[in-house]
Amino acid sequence: MRSFFRLAGPALLALATTAPTFGQAPAKQLLTPEALWKFGRVGSPVVSPDGKQVLYTVTTYDLADNRGNADLWLVPTAGGPARRLTTTPKSEVSPVWRPDGKKIAFLSAESGSMQAYEMNPDGTGRAPLSKAESDIDNFRYDPTGQRVLFTRRVKTGKDVHDLYPDLPKADALLYDDLLYRHWTDWNDYQSSHAFYQPYSPTTGLDGGYAKDLLPTEPYDTPLMPHGGADHLAFSPDGYSVAYTSLKLTGKAAAESTNSDIYLYNIRTAATQNLSDGLPGYDQSPVFSPDGKRVVWLSMATAGFESDRNRLMLYDFTTKQRTDLTPTEEVSADAPVWSADGATIYFLGVTRGTEQIFELMLKTQKIRPLTTGQHNYSTLALAGPDAFVCTKTTMSQPAELVRVARKDGKETPLTTVNQAQLAQTKLGEVEERTVKTSDGKQMQVWIIRPPDFDPAKKYPALLYCQGGPQSPITQAFSYRWNFQLMAANGYVVVAPNRRGLPGFGREWNDAISGDWGGQPIRDYLAAIDDAATLPYVDKNRLGAVGASYGGFSVYYLAGNHQKRFKTFVAHAGLFDFQSWYPTTEELFFARHDLTGPYYEASAAKTYEQFSPSRYVQNWDTPILVIHGQKDFRVPVEQGMEAFGVAQLRGIPSRFLYFPEEGHWILKPQNSVLWNRVFFDWLARYLK
């Protein structure tokens, strides 16, 4: 695996012989799909027990090999040179510190399966730690260093070979209930379970036993497929484990978000439900430093996956639950306790950015600690007065920074992508306010092309966000990268329309049951406003988006009144009636579409908002993109849309990925996606 941090001798010689004349800066280049995959991706920061060092991963990609490789790095929390700890051809991921700070643990597949390894903080002394029967994940030590926790998949159901042992070569899946597939995977009759195991600094895990916290239970922890180690937590004394699980199966699981926080007692093997009676998602438990309380993220509304996250507190002394944020508008994420247990810090989206907030438990007062046009997407304490965060903007990939608690002052800790960014032309990002059709004020991000000339007229792209409740923030995207669109000569118009968090509960909730109503009118308000800008060519407008954004494109194709010259829809919902029974998380469809098509209460949604109802109005070229393994929005939705366009004689293309799901994740597939995307746009907008 080639790395952007490793140069052999010949490479150094070549660099020296081709360097520019002293005093001349190298010419900046436009961002390309290929260059996007040259950025190192910084992630998984964990602060050492003494607060002096940060362990993290940097993942680099090789387009030729069509794969990535993650290595471990270490940097002082006060700032200073970063040190690379691993250089192996197999990735090292999910690093954690041993509580005494003398060892680092991580996961690697170098043995053929994903197992835990330990090494010294200087990168020496690497040795295998676990020998589990199958891949493990979410490895961590308890705070006392006497045991470890991890997850692995175990068989909890019967497949066709169990039922018909005389047919060993039969190749089939057999189901009697729903949720038989989920996001990108078919139900394989296995569940992800949490295990704890005794640990010794001298003997490791040798001779120990692994105890299943959910023996014989056909449920997952963490929640699959997107939950991680934050769904599990050891108590400070190491004798309790709090974990997240939705203990339902089949149709009941497909129609519910009622996950709960369970407390497993290692001494007694008893399990207690701490969130019993709370109907929505409950996840990500975090114990207080003294172990007397636990806080977690809790959604109030059953079946609403994008409800506001409350901070829910359980007190083990009083046995009482308390909603710490009953009137708060911000949705909480990544809660962290202060060392004295008096304060909880968390991340929250506000006005298209993600910031750090502080909750004083004594007063239950909440205040933002940071501001600015950026995102903080991870949060860890670095002593009493600072945080270590992952920072991004629309123009900068993730880097680690130290943030002072008192004044928000930043100290850069990593500069992984500094050199490449310095050689890349980037467009200006502007925040704009647009009046909507119902008189509201809407935030719109405008991204202009590099070397912008205000005297020129540029084609513009209306970016339609997915989710449908995923905010457009200062995240750096490797899928829908606004700077890449701008580098191709487009003005990007990205509105935080109705339904997107960060602008209050009313704004966030307004999209449910109204997919084709005000959110679409918000999109039209944004593009109509952009069309008045002196540098935008109103005769060269396109609309692009994925998921709900793909739905929006399909809907606009039948309702745009000649505004757009072309459309691009990825993983979009085309026909609500055929989509409802074929998607997997039915709670999402039931909540946002107000029910199945055969219930009278949902008639308005299916009759007025399904894009398939307006295909008689389609008259504009459209590119349709879909992945075979997309079970959230099955591929037939894209096939139906492409088929209609072809049958109506509308210029159209279908880009199909047999091995991709709702997202395009493989490097070469991503480059191909972008090449087809920009080629299509150029046909009709340039």
Secondary structure, DSSP 8 states (H G I E B T S, - for coil): ---TT---HHHHHHHHHT---TT-----EE--HHHHTTS-EEEEEEE-TTSSEEEEEEEEEETTTTEEEEEEEEEETT----EE----SS-EEEEEE-TTSS-EEEEE-TTSS-EEEEE-TTS---EE----SS-EEEEEE-TTSSEEEEEEEEE-S--HHHH-TT-TT------SSS--EETTEE--SEEEEEEEEE-BTTTBTTT---EESSTT----SS-TTT--GGGEEE-TTSSEEEEEE----HHHHHT----EEEEEETTT--EEETTTT--S-EEEEEE-TTSSEEEEEE--STT-TTS--EEEEEETTTTEEEES-TT--S-EEEEEE-TTSSEEEEEEEETTEEEEEEEETTTTEEEE---SSSEE---EE-STTEEEEEEEETTEEEEEEEEETTT--EEE---TTHHHHHTEE---EEEEEEE-TTS-EEEEEEE--TT--TTS-EEEEEEE--TTT----S---SSS-HHHHHHTT-EEEEE--TT-SSS-HHHHHTTTT-TTSHHHHHHHHHHHHHTTSTTEEEEEEEEEEETHHHHHHHHHHTTSTT--SEEEEES----HHHHTTTSS-HHHHHHHSSS-TTSGGGHHHHHHS-GGGGGGG--S-EEEEEETT--SS-THHHHHHHHHHHHTT--EEEEEETT--SS--SHHHHHHHHHHHHHHHHHHH-
